[in-house]
Amino acid sequence: MWAALLNLHMGKIIDISSKLVNEPKFLQVAEGKTYKVDDRKNTVLKMNELLDGGSASAHAIDKAIKLGLGEKAFKEIEAMDLSITAYQSLFIGMMALMMDKSYEDMNKTFRSSTE
């Protein structure tokens, strides 16, 4: 009875609880090198501010990786002494996980924004 009465007073309800998935996401960059990606809203907003205007310089990507993967992961990645192309691939993979896109789709987005 209370459920029926409650529905009368609440009107229409859209249940998004199943959409609010908070599963951890991980980026594997080498054998034994897998890092948790921070895809929380505030982290993504900070990255957007950092990369605003299509700036994808190596310095901006460094800061974005520190935000998205953490300081410890960043230091380990820096020690790998990657090429700029490999570094961009790492960044694209991280952003794909954050935005829940495929690597290929995020790569297209990245390439079109840097041209």
ChimeraX attribute file (.defattr): number of C-alpha atoms within 10 A of each C-alpha:
attribute: neighborCount
match mode: 1-to-1
recipient: residues
	/A:1	5
	/A:2	7
	/A:3	7
	/A:4	8
	/A:5	9
	/A:6	10
	/A:7	11
	/A:8	10
	/A:9	8
	/A:10	8
	/A:11	7
	/A:12	8
	/A:13	7
	/A:14	5
	/A:15	7
	/A:16	8
	/A:17	7
	/A:18	6
	/A:19	7
	/A:20	7
	/A:21	8
	/A:22	8
	/A:23	7
	/A:24	10
	/A:25	14
	/A:26	16
	/A:27	18
	/A:28	13
	/A:29	16
	/A:30	9
	/A:31	6
	/A:32	7
	/A:33	11
	/A:34	13
	/A:35	18
	/A:36	15
	/A:37	20
	/A:38	20
	/A:39	22
	/A:40	11
	/A:41	10
	/A:42	10
	/A:43	14
	/A:44	18
	/A:45	12
	/A:46	15
	/A:47	19
	/A:48	13
	/A:49	9
	/A:50	16
	/A:51	16
	/A:52	11
	/A:53	10
	/A:54	13
	/A:55	13
	/A:56	18
	/A:57	11
	/A:58	12
	/A:59	9
	/A:60	15
	/A:61	20
	/A:62	17
	/A:63	17
	/A:64	24
	/A:65	22
	/A:66	15
	/A:67	18
	/A:68	25
	/A:69	20
	/A:70	16
	/A:71	13
	/A:72	11
	/A:73	17
	/A:74	18
	/A:75	11
	/A:76	11
	/A:77	18
	/A:78	12
	/A:79	9
	/A:80	9
	/A:81	10
	/A:82	12
	/A:83	9
	/A:84	10
	/A:85	9
	/A:86	12
	/A:87	19
	/A:88	19
	/A:89	16
	/A:90	19
	/A:91	21
	/A:92	23
	/A:93	22
	/A:94	28
	/A:95	25
	/A:96	19
	/A:97	19
	/A:98	19
	/A:99	11
	/A:100	12
	/A:101	13
	/A:102	13
	/A:103	16
	/A:104	12
	/A:105	11
	/A:106	20
	/A:107	19
	/A:108	11
	/A:109	13
	/A:110	18
	/A:111	10
	/A:112	10
	/A:113	12
	/A:114	11
	/A:115	6
